Amino acid sequence: MNVSEMQEIQILQDAIIAFQEGASDERRSALNSLQAMLDRKMVEMEEYEAWVDEQASIQTWQNGVQI
């Protein structure tokens, strides 16, 4: 487990507590944290998909060049 995963677990735990016990400003803060985490994950997913497409293009090119 890396630091990023540990931070995400903490965000989720804090959000659950805020939604169960927190005042409206705590809930809003928790929601903002969750949205930021989702936004980061979406960027990671887009970067990964671009990498996969790039790797597929390289593989296709290499297969076409082989004699």
N, C-alpha and C positions, 0 to 999 in steps of 0.2 A: 504494500500500500504506500502510495506516495503522499507528499504534503498536500497536493491539490485535492486528492480524494478525501483526506482527513478534513480539509477546510469545507468541502461540500457536505460531508456528514454533519459538521458543526452547524452549517447554515440550515440544513434540514431540521436538525434537532431544535435549534433556536426558533425556526418558523413554527414548528408544531406547538412549542410552548407559548409563543406569542399568540397564535390563533386560539389556543385553549384558554389562556389566562390573561393575555395582554389587553391593554387599553388600545383605543383606535390608532394612536400614533405608533404603538409597537407593532400592531398588525400591518400598518402601512409600510413600516420599515422592513418587516419580514417579507412582505410581498415584493418590495423593491429588491431585496437581496435575492429572492427566488427568480425574479425577472432577469437580473444581471447574470445569475448562474445559467439560466436558460439561454440567454444571448451568447454567452461564452461557448456553451456547448454547440449552439447552432453554427458559430464561426468555425469551431473545431471540425464539425461534421462537413462543412463546405470545403475546408482545406483538405480533409481526408479524401473527399470525393474527387477533388481536383487532382490530388496525388495519384489516386487509382486510375483516373483517366489518362494522366501523363504516363504512368507505367504501362498501361495497355497500349498506348501509342508507340512507346519505345519498343515494346515486345513485337508489335505488328511490323514496325520498321525493320527490326533485326531479323525477323522471319523472312521478310521480303528481300533483304540484302544477301542472305546466305546463299552460297553456291553449292 
